[in-house]
Amino acid sequence: MPLKLSIPDLEQLTPERVRELDCAQKEQLLNNILDDLRELHDRLNRTPWNSSCPPSSQPVWGRVGKPKEGEEGEKGEDKEENKTSAESGEVSETSNEKSGGESGSEAKEQSEDESGFSRAEEEKDKKPGRQPGMVGHSRNQNLPMTGEVKHIPGECVVCRATQSEENFVAETGHLTVDVERVGESGGVLGLQATHVKHLYGKTTCPACGHVHRTEPGRTSKEEPWEVELTEWRLVGPMLVSLIVFLHFRMRLSYRRIQEFLDIWLGLYLSTSTLSQCVHEAGRAVEPLEEELVEDIQKAALVHIDETGWPEGKEVLWLWCFITVTTCLYMIGYRSREFLENVLGEMFLGWMMSDGYRTYRFYPQRLRCWAHLLRKARGLAQSSNSAEAKPFGKAVLTFLADLMAAIYAAREGPPGENLKERFADRLADFKVLCERYSQADHEKTRLLAREFLNDWDAIWAVLENPDLPLTNNTAEQALRHWVIARLLSQGTRTPQGTRVFGLLASVIDTCRLRNINPWPYLAEVLANRRQGKEAPPLPVSALS
C-alpha cells in the first residue's frame, strides 16, 4: 500500500505550516501520519514467512529457520484477481505485451583515408580467413591420439557380403575429443580425456566389386534451429553431456567451464564452442518434449507454478508442470491460452496451483494453503488492530484446526468427508470473509476476497484428504532454476530460451525417475548426430 505522505509533502510540512492548520486539518494530518507509521512498521516486520519477500532479501545474520508449517515463497499476485466473483464477473485472460521494437538502427559512420576510400570498401575486397602478414590462431594443443576408428559398412548392400577393413581406403576424417568414465568395473572412479581420429572413405566389396562410401552422420535441417546435428564435430557426446552438467546443474559460466576443462582435463575449448555444445544438446532432446507433454496430460495430479524469465529485453515466464515422475519446463507468456495449449483437452486430473486467476477456469483445481497461511500470518502480526489482526488470527486458527483434521484423516480409515463435518464452521467462516471483503485495510480486504474467489478450490482437500495441501513440489523444482536465472540474467535469444526449457525438462525428469541423466543425454546426442531417432525417456528406476 503506498504511503499517504510523499517526500514532497513532508518537505512542505514545516512547523510554521503545521501551526497555521486548524483543528480538523491537524487531526486529518495526524491520521495520515499514523497510517503511514503503521504501514512502515508492517514493512519492517515483513519476512519470507509472512509475506512474498524472497529468503535472499534477509541479511545473513538475520535469517531464521523455517517455521513448522514449512511453506515456500510465492510470487506477487495481481490485485485484480482478489475481487469477488460478483464484482469482477467473467475472468479475462491475461498475457504479457511484447515490448515495442526499437527504432531503426543508426547508420554507422565510415572512416575514410586520405585516398578517399572508405573502410567498408576495403573490407569488401578482403578474402575470408587469415590475412597475409597477420598472426594466425589455431588449436594450441597437441593431444596424444588415444584411438582410431575406421567407419566401414557392415555388409554389402548388393550381395550382403561382410565387409572387412582390408579393402578400406580413407578419403577424409576428423578428430574428436571426448571423456570416458573409468573405474566403473572396480577401482577409483574418474574421468579420462580421449582424442580419437575418425576416418571415412570407400570400401570395395571383395565378392561383387560394389564400392561403398561412408561419411559422417547428419540430421537434416529443422526449423528454427541454427545449430547443426552431425558427427563431424570436435566435441564428443559424453563431453557435451559434461558441459551441460557444469552449465545447468553446477551453474558455471562458459568461462568457468573453459577453465575447469583446461586445468583438470587438459582440454581447451572456446566459449563459442561450449555454447554450441549446449545448443546442440537442446536440439537433440527436442523430440522428447512430446513424450513429456503426454505424461503430464495423463497424470492424476499436476503441480503448476510459474516465475518471471527475461529473454533479452522481453519478460517471459518460466512454467513448471511436475508430477511424481515427470517434470516439464516451458517458457512463454503468462496467459490462459499458453496453459490450455500445454494441458489440452486430455488432462482430466487435479491441478495444484497458487491464486493466479488464469487457473480458475479449470474445475478440478486445488489451492495452495501455504500462500494463505503466510498472508494470514502477516495480518496477525500487523499493527492494524482494528481489522488486520483479528481477521489474520481467525484465519490461522481455522486453518490450523482443519489441517489437524486432515492429517488425522490420512492416518485413519478412509471415507470420512471433512467438508460435511466442518460445514457449520465453514459457513461461519464464509460470513466472516464476506464481512472483511469490504474492510478498509487493503491486505485484509484482498485476503478475504481471495478466500471467496477460490472457495471450492481451497476446500476440495477436505473431501479428498490424501491430496496435497501445498504447491511446494513445483516451487521447490523452480528454486534451482531461479538461482540460475539470478546468475545468468536469463537468456538472450529465442533459441537459447528453447534450449533452456528442453534441457531442464529432461534433466529433472531423469532425476525424478532416479536415473542418471548424463549418460542418457550422451546417448541421445550420439543417436541424433547419426540421423537416428532419440531413444525414449527411461522408465523410473523406483518402479
Summary of the structure (lengths in Angstrom):
residues: 543
radius of gyration: 31.4
end to end distance: 50.6
largest distance: 114.5
contacts: 1511
relative contact order: 0.12
helix: 45%
strand: 15%
